[in-house]
Amino acid sequence: MAILLSELYGKEIITNEGKRIGLVEDAILDFETGTVANLLMVKAENLVRSDHTAMLLAKNSVKYTRVKNIAESIIVGSK
């Protein structure tokens, strides 16, 4: 099933245990595979401008491979 990238923005990310993680603000794309790599809970431009980009990326993103379901919200599995 295909979904438009624009449909992901603003959706709430929730773990399959019910913990609310945050809202999708941006995404990182893998242009080699043509897939979404990560969902960001902050704007990408805010990460790039930081001195601690790697730490902030890990803290403020969810790997797309964790996504289990997309509807009104996005359900993700455990790490």
C-alpha positions in Angstrom: 0.0 0.0 0.0 1.4 3.4 -1.0 0.9 6.5 1.1 1.8 10.1 0.2 4.6 11.6 2.3 2.4 14.6 3.0 -0.2 12.4 4.7 2.4 11.5 7.4 3.0 15.1 8.6 1.1 16.0 11.8 0.2 12.4 12.6 0.8 11.3 16.2 3.3 8.5 16.7 2.3 5.9 19.4 4.0 2.7 20.5 2.1 -0.5 20.3 2.0 -0.3 24.2 0.1 3.0 23.9 2.9 5.4 24.8 2.7 8.7 22.8 6.0 9.6 21.3 5.3 12.8 19.3 4.0 14.2 16.1 5.6 13.7 12.6 7.3 17.0 11.7 9.6 15.8 8.9 11.0 12.7 7.3 14.4 11.5 6.1 14.3 9.7 2.7 16.6 7.1 1.3 16.8 8.1 -2.3 18.8 4.9 -3.2 15.9 2.6 -2.2 13.1 5.1 -2.7 11.8 4.6 0.9 11.3 6.6 4.0 14.2 6.0 6.4 13.1 7.9 9.5 10.2 9.9 10.8 11.3 13.1 12.6 9.5 14.7 15.5 11.4 18.0 14.8 12.1 19.8 11.6 15.2 18.5 9.8 16.6 22.0 9.6 16.7 22.2 13.4 18.8 19.0 13.6 21.3 20.2 10.9 22.0 23.5 12.7 22.9 21.7 16.0 26.4 20.8 17.3 24.9 17.4 18.5 23.1 16.3 15.3 23.6 12.5 15.8 22.4 12.6 19.4 19.3 14.8 18.5 18.5 12.5 15.5 18.5 9.4 17.7 16.3 11.2 20.4 13.9 12.8 18.0 13.3 10.2 15.3 11.7 6.8 14.7 13.1 4.4 12.1 10.4 3.8 9.5 11.0 0.0 9.8 9.3 0.1 13.2 6.0 1.4 11.7 3.3 -1.3 12.1 0.2 0.7 11.0 -0.7 4.1 9.6 -4.3 5.4 10.1 -5.3 8.4 12.2 -2.1 7.9 14.1 1.1 5.9 13.4 1.7 2.8 15.5 5.3 1.7 15.9 6.7 -1.5 17.4 9.5 -1.7 19.9 13.1 -0.9 19.1 
